[in-house]
Structures are given as structure tokens and as C-alpha cells.
Amino acid sequence: MTVQAFIGSQDHPVREVMTVLRSWILDLGMHSQEKITNRTPYFYFFGVLCSLNKRRDNGVELSFLKGNILEDENKILEANGRKQVRSKTFYSIAEVEELEDPVRHLLNEAAILNEYHFKQRKKRRLND
């Protein structure tokens, strides 16, 4: 199943929230990739970037797998007892649109860090 088909099969408002967040993630550029793993859309940009988790309370959790290294200037991400993952749960399109700038900033920051770490690993492998 594709990510688009998975999102299309969700109920309102989950479908709409996931659609908007997915479009912002794919806006990061041609290196953006997506796939479904364990009924969860994962997004890659020079490695795992984030995921969109459907919650039982009809929220959509945008999770950054290396969220602990993000600056999160607007303090919108929550650790929820996790060491590395940071996330924000959205319940409506209005909430997503209200936080568009900070979320896009976090996505860009995460993508830049992923690309940087990818290139550093590649350099180390070439020098070994």
C-alpha cells in the first residue's frame, strides 16, 4: 500500500491532517521518500526523518525520530518520556495551519541535520 492510499483510507479529520503534513514533508525536495511500515507512514530525507502516527483519539502525531537534536524554538514538540523522539499531535486542520511556520521550520531543520550527518558518515567511510 502506498502512503497516499493509506492516507486516503483514513477518516476525517485524520485524512486531512495527514494530507497537509505529507505535502509539507514532500516539499523538502527530490530526496524526500516515503513508505508504510507497521501501518505508519515514514518519511526519509538522507535517512529517517519523521513519521505520521494515527492516534486512537483521532489525532495525528508528527514524530521526529531524532527530535532531541532539534532546536524547537517555539517549544511545540513533546518528549513524552522518550529519550530521542519528539512529537506534536494535531487534531484539526486549523491547528495544523496555525503552526505551519514552526512545523515547516522543524521539517527543514531535521532535513538539514539528516543531510549533514549523512555526508559526514560518507566522508568517514571514504577516509577509512
N, C-alpha and C positions, 0 to 999 in steps of 0.2 A: 504494500500500500504506500502511495506517495504521501508526503506531508500535506500537500494540497487536498488530496482526497480525505485524509484523516481529519483535517480541519473542517472540510465541508460536511463531514458526517456528525459534527458536534451540534448541540442545541444552542439556541440564543441564551445568553449573551456570550457564551464561551467562543462560539464560532467567530463572532465579530471582533472580539478582543484578540484572539489568536491571529486572525487575518491581518489586522493592523500591525501587531508586533512582528509578525513574519515579514511583512513588506519592509519594515524599518531595518530588520536584520539583513534582508537580501539587498537593501540599498547600500550596504557596506562595500560592495564591489564584486568583481568577477570571481574572486577567490572564495566567496560565500558558497557553502554547500549545506545540504540538509538531508536528514534521513530519520526514519522512525526506528526507535529502539525501545523495546518494552512498552509499546503503546504511548510513547512520548516523543514529540518532535525535538530532535537535537540539531543544532546548527554549528557549523565548523567554519573557521577562518584561520588557516595555518594552525589547526588543532581545534579541540573542542572549545567552543565559545560560550554557548548558553543552551538552555532548554526551555520549553514551554510545557509546564505540568498542569494538567486539568485537576483541580481540587474537588473534593466531594461537596463543598459548599458553593459550587458553580463559579469559583474564582479561577483565574489563570495565573500561575506563578511563573514569572520570568526569573530563571535561576542562572546565575553566573558561576560556573564551576571553579573559577579562580577569583571569586569575588573579594576574597580577603586582601588582594593586592590592588584593588581599585580604590581610587581616592574618594569617590562618592561624596562630592562637595555638598550636595543637597540632602544628604542623610536619608535617602529613601530606601536603601537596602537594609535587610534584617538578617542576622546570623541564625536566629532560632536554635541556638545551641550547637551549631555546626562550626567546625574549625576553618574550613576553606570556602564553602559555598555561601553566597549571599543572594538574597532574592527579594522580589517585590511582588505582591499579589494584587491583581486587578480584578474588579468585579463589574465594571461597566466601561463602555466606550468613552463616556465623559471623563472618567478617572484617567484613562489612558491618554486622552487628548490633553488633559490638564498637565500631565507630566511629560509631554512629548519632548521638550528640550532636554531635561535632565536624563531621560531614558536614552535618547539618541546620543547624548554625550557619553554615557556609560558604555553603550554599544561601541562607539568609536574608540574609547579608551581601551576597552577589552580587546578589540581587534588590533589596535596598535601594539599592545603588550604581547599578544599572541604572535604577531608577525616578528616582533623584536626577538622574543625567546626562540622562535623557530630558526631565525637567521643565526642567532648565537650558537645554537646546537649544531647547525650545519657547519659553521666555521670551525667549531671544536672537532667535529668529525673529520674535516679536511686537514686539520693540523695534526691529527693523531697518526 
